[in-house]
């Protein structure tokens, strides 16, 4: 056969056909399959050529000669299924021609739009039918199909399913080989066990395994086999119950499964310290992926106390600990753990150079958050260079791009950040699907970058998309949900819809307090916005309390929001006629504001507006007016009439004019 696959599609679906063509022809077939007989002949490094493009067929009632020849010389056919393809004369003719050659069993479908069997579903619009009618002619049954519509297979699983059909091998075999290749000698505990977590908890596989590390292969073949077998045996045991009445089906939760597994690890595997450490560390990461950060960190730390663990496993444990500490905003602790992980991974005795890019990326992120953006960027770029060399389309590259974007966001480089995030999002969606938690996180960061570039409308659209996705994928109490809640509430506060913002902010604070210290940097923005919203509805005391909590966290972490918090507290102090305190807070805030928000002149103008209010309260009316007038004009350049800052500035200016 000249071609491995003939791609049948309508020209309106050309972008999907182009993606499929590229994905099939560039796929590196696992070495273990080379030399085997298959549907496409003897398997080598790559598939034989894939036929995509065809001549324009004009008004002819017959397929073109070149298309007929390509069909005859194609081992398989993949039909791009959508309403466009279902209505296409040529797609249907290509299906008829191929099946007439006696190769119906080598026909697969890729659903990209519409709805399969829409013509037979009561109440469904027949125009949405995705499957071409030729598929069912002459007694044909619905063929195997992969589905890349939102919320379905995702592009990577779909690609692997199609490749499995083309090669005539088991899908799980390709999936496992792909996981091993992409994660560099990492071995999943078991696909079935991971799926068990998902089915029983109602979460997606991606939510549970988004950041988790699978059990690593040992350097020696015998150790690999032993660790793998003991891992599978243990994971099966945590799903087993001795009493059938305990098997409650869908009512059992992922948390219960994890707790059972953690207890089992603590009580067993004493003679197999490496297996115990690997399993415990992996379950600790799964806890963290579910938003149970403290539980995950505690379990990983306990596993670090297991004696007799090989250096390679120790490197992975310190990596997991560093990442988990980072998620809890303990960036100094994260740097400490990741530095140890890096030294161990580079030690020839451990042989874990495969971990180095991931460690560098996490280390660079924590350094960035500690204010060392230069060293952070250098480590992230080193990770990115290594991962691009290994596989430019891997999710590891997306991870590094996300870290680099975060470094740019911290440094106020919003344009480069959006470029990196869009590249990362493209990889995430292609490889893991649009509902993957990290794809959603990219949407959130893109919203932040848009907001910082004063594109509030785009920011709100992006953030409004992330909230329901995070709730559905990660659960209602995950820290990422708190981020989405705070972001949407911020926009409400800015347009003075304080009452609507309050329940979102209270829920965001509660989510974070359940998993983080009350002086975590993640709470700085939430407490600040909560303080503004509480003042907006007349709760001045509650507002001041929230500002002081924000101030405590901001001072601890040298947070960029320190100066705005000081100004908010100064405003509260002056409103209660404590002018000396207010002016002292403003004196502290002014130089910080000018330094941190160098490109945002309205920020320093806001300091002067509140200073004018304090001077008014002290009876220094003329001085207040001279300050308020230019400052209010500067704020008007940034904030429209009716916004929180514009209304407050104009009110102070009006009061200064009235008193002069």
Secondary structure, DSSP 4 states (H G I P E B T S, - for coil): --EEEEEE--GGGHHHHHHHHHHHHH----GGGTT-EETTEE--SSPPPEE------TT-SS--HHHHHHHHTEEEEEEEESHHHHT-HHHHHHHHHHHHTT-GGGEEEEE-SSBTTGGGSTT--GGGB-S-GGGGGGGPPPPPEEE-STTSS-HHHHHHHHHHHHHT--HHHHHHHHHHHHTTSEE-S-HHHHHHHHHHHT--HHHHHSSPPPEEPPSSHHHHHHHHHHHHHHHHHHH--SSGGG--GGGS-HHHHHHHHHHHHHHS-TT-HHHHHHHHHHHHHHHHHTT-HHHHHHHHHHHTT-SS--HHHHHHHHHHHHHHHHHTT-HHHHHHHHHHHHHHHHSTTT--GGGHHHHHHHHHHHHHHTT-HHHHHHHHHHHHHHHHHH-TTSHHHHHHHHHHHHHHHHTT-HHHHHHHHHHHHHHHHHHH-TTSHHHHHHHHHHHHHHHHTT-HHHHHHHHHHHHHHHHHHH-TT-HHHHHHHHHHHHHHHHTT-HHHHHHHHHHHHHHHHHHS-TT-THHHHHHHHHHHHHHHTT-HHHHHHHHHHHHHHHHHHT-TTHHHHHHHHHHHHHHTT-HHHHHHHHHHHHHHHHHHTTT-HHHHHHHHHHHHHHHHHTT-HHHHHHHHHHHHHHHHHHS-TTSHHHHHHHHHHHHHHHH-
